[in-house]
Amino acid sequence: MRRIQSNIATGSAEFRKNAAHNRRLVSEFHARQDAARHARPQRSLDRLTSQGKMLPRDRIAALLDPGTPFLELSSLAANMAYGGASPSASSIVGIGIVSGREVMIRADDSTVKGGAWYPLTVTKIVRALDIAIENRLPVIHLCDSAGGQLQLQSEVFPGGRMAGRIFRNQTILSKMGVPQLSLVFGHCTAGGAYVPALSDYNVIVRGTGAVFLGGPPLVRAATGEDVSAEELGGAAMHTSVSGTCDYPAANEAQAIAIGREIVSQWRRGPKWQCQRDTPEPPAFDPAELYGIIPDDIKKAFDMREVIARIVDGSRFHEYQPDFGTTLVCGFANIWGYKVGILGNNGVLFNDSSLKAAHFIELCNQNETPLLFLQNITGFMVGREYERRGITKDGAKMLMAQGGSRVPKFTVMVNGSFGAGNYGMCGRAWDPRFLFTWPNHQIGVMGGEQAANTLAEVKANQMRRDGLEVDAAVLEQQRAETLAAYQDQISAYYSTSQLWDDGIIDPVDTRNALGIAIAASLNTPLEDPGYGVFRL
């Protein structure tokens, strides 16, 4: 494959301006992420210390193999919810290496409201287990939770994607033969009791670990029975009487050591053989991405320049370079793994939509994972394009993309608007992983377009009602729409709602994708199959 020829002038005023803008965004992101990970009231930290407990992130560090990476997911989940009361949605999830095995790690964060589950905590846990199912990743649960947030119970308990889905996913993993381990450091109460009970193995810490459907206060209220937490569901009772737990541990360090021994007994499943070459770094500095991405979401840039700073050796075999030029397609390697890349260089026209559909079919034929780099305003609209069949051609792209059997990965490198989000494998289209850059914006349309559209609708309504069009009313509505969009289209709102698997620093994109691709290879490929293409 040929090395991409970069046309970026790294000494230009525009490059420096873009770099300064994006470095500010990345600096803000790291500050927010650091606060979500570590900023806690001192009384919460003192409470854990007095109980002889480790901090959640220290537990993960002790569990992981030394010197191995940990790909944390959704670190800023719930950052714009609950008045900031649930940093990282009160939980930590990510992919790491334990005793030589790739695993999904899910840890309750007991420094936040005793690890109580908020609605978005549940969403985050369900997503982590969805990833485990999709990629056949063993799961290690680090349990220390006060249970569901009772004031928000209607948003936690009854729905099909709420807390019950956690336990349903656990049963699916077990049915698939994917092992799970629970390390019970604190209380597992009510529904949370089923996490260790549905795990294949579990370890419970004496004195602090407990598993019960109803804790002492609930038992007292329901039955009048006065019983301690240790008598009701402590380590001694569950490992010697009920058999609910397998191994007692004298302390958390011993529990982690036992857990690592258990994981070392798990068989390593085969991976399907994705084409792979010797990895090599990009020929261009990934830090140059800061100067390539514009300081304005509406400014264009060449997606090839992004590709050149992510892929091995900056080499790229471009497919149909002179056809459907608003979509860049081609083959490259990331950490040695062959991937087929689709990146936006403008709106999706008829030709670029057809090019995408055909390229996706080629990748499925060749068993090549797909990487979507999104910077999309949507499919082209207008009378001419409707007569050409843009809706039909866009549907072909959707059918090919949605019917793919190879793993799909998506990175939101800039804007994502309208149905283009769907064609380029947005969250609803089941990419194995979807990452976002801090500059990202997402919506049905841009804020200005939405404000102008609603203003026009309002003006037409006034005319139909026989009223004079009031410019002040229209301007007020326009301002309110813009203000609402400003918050809701931001990367922070998107990641707060778990519409992605986390914001990442652009320079970390290659590493995040490498771990994600490696994890995806645990799941065998399905037989090819598509729905009906409207020709």
Disulfide bonds with the S-S distance in Angstrom:
none
